[in-house]
């Protein structure tokens, strides 16, 4: 049972927020993917982007070596998810085909 008391929220460092915003602003990466990869709620990124535009964060323009790795992993994840959806659909179609063929064989053998 949950404890009574004030609700605890996660606090993120300014550096973490700046990194998340910079990743989310890349054109080839979707905000949802960045949020999933960083394990944060997707609504946080637009809020942090707004705060960054308003100058609430001090940014260091130097980009880290992490970005290409994260970008590559997000692209790979997106490709694998797409392939997984396609394979699931093929599997469902094959199951239906087996059911249809099994039904025809049982009807024709009983006559």
C-alpha positions as CSV (number, residue, x, y, z in Angstrom):
1,X,0.0,0.0,0.0
2,X,1.4,3.5,-0.9
3,X,2.6,5.7,1.9
4,X,0.7,8.8,2.7
5,X,2.6,12.0,2.4
6,X,3.9,14.5,-0.2
7,X,4.3,13.2,-3.7
8,X,7.9,12.7,-4.7
9,X,9.0,13.9,-8.1
10,X,12.2,13.1,-10.0
11,X,14.7,16.0,-10.2
12,X,16.9,16.2,-13.3
13,X,20.1,18.1,-13.5
14,X,20.4,21.1,-15.8
15,X,23.0,19.2,-17.9
16,X,20.6,16.2,-18.3
17,X,17.8,18.6,-19.5
18,X,20.1,20.4,-22.0
19,X,21.3,17.0,-23.4
20,X,17.7,15.8,-23.7
21,X,16.6,19.0,-25.5
22,X,19.5,18.9,-27.9
23,X,18.7,15.3,-28.7
24,X,15.0,16.0,-29.2
25,X,15.9,18.9,-31.6
26,X,17.7,16.7,-34.1
27,X,15.5,16.4,-37.2
28,X,16.0,12.6,-37.6
29,X,15.0,11.7,-34.0
30,X,11.4,11.8,-32.7
31,X,10.6,13.2,-29.3
32,X,8.9,10.0,-28.3
33,X,12.0,8.0,-29.0
34,X,14.2,10.4,-26.9
35,X,11.8,10.3,-24.0
36,X,11.6,6.4,-24.1
37,X,15.4,6.2,-24.3
38,X,15.9,8.5,-21.4
39,X,13.0,7.0,-19.4
40,X,11.2,10.3,-19.0
41,X,7.6,11.4,-19.7
42,X,7.3,12.8,-23.3
43,X,5.6,16.0,-21.9
44,X,8.8,16.9,-20.2
45,X,10.7,17.6,-23.4
46,X,8.5,20.4,-24.8
47,X,8.5,22.0,-21.4
48,X,12.3,21.9,-21.2
49,X,12.6,23.1,-24.8
50,X,10.4,26.1,-23.9
51,X,12.5,26.8,-20.8
52,X,15.7,26.6,-22.9
53,X,14.3,29.1,-25.4
54,X,13.5,31.4,-22.5
55,X,17.1,31.2,-21.3
56,X,16.5,29.3,-18.1
57,X,19.3,26.8,-18.9
58,X,22.9,27.7,-19.5
59,X,24.0,25.7,-22.5
60,X,27.4,24.6,-23.5
61,X,27.5,24.5,-27.3
62,X,30.0,21.7,-27.4
63,X,28.3,18.5,-28.5
64,X,29.1,15.2,-26.8
65,X,30.3,11.9,-28.4
66,X,27.1,10.4,-27.0
67,X,24.8,11.9,-29.6
68,X,25.9,9.8,-32.6
69,X,25.6,6.6,-30.5
70,X,22.1,7.5,-29.2
71,X,21.0,8.5,-32.6
72,X,22.3,5.3,-34.1
73,X,20.6,3.2,-31.4
74,X,17.3,5.1,-31.8
75,X,17.3,4.5,-35.6
76,X,18.1,0.8,-35.0
77,X,15.3,0.5,-32.5
78,X,12.8,2.1,-34.9
79,X,13.9,-0.2,-37.7
80,X,13.6,-3.3,-35.4
81,X,10.1,-2.2,-34.2
82,X,9.0,-1.8,-37.8
83,X,10.3,-5.3,-38.7
84,X,8.7,-6.8,-35.6
85,X,5.3,-5.4,-36.6
86,X,5.7,-6.8,-40.1
87,X,6.7,-10.2,-38.8
88,X,3.7,-10.3,-36.3
89,X,1.4,-9.5,-39.2
90,X,2.9,-12.2,-41.3
91,X,2.6,-14.7,-38.4
92,X,-1.1,-13.8,-38.0
93,X,-1.7,-14.3,-41.7
94,X,0.0,-17.7,-41.7
95,X,-2.1,-18.8,-38.7
96,X,-5.3,-17.9,-40.5
97,X,-4.1,-19.7,-43.6
98,X,-3.4,-22.8,-41.6
99,X,-6.9,-22.7,-40.0
100,X,-8.6,-22.3,-43.4
101,X,-6.6,-25.2,-44.9
102,X,-7.2,-27.4,-41.9
103,X,-10.9,-26.7,-42.1
104,X,-11.0,-27.7,-45.8
105,X,-9.1,-30.9,-45.2
106,X,-11.4,-32.0,-42.4
107,X,-14.6,-31.3,-44.4
108,X,-13.4,-33.1,-47.5
109,X,-12.2,-36.2,-45.7
110,X,-15.5,-36.6,-43.8
111,X,-17.7,-36.8,-47.0
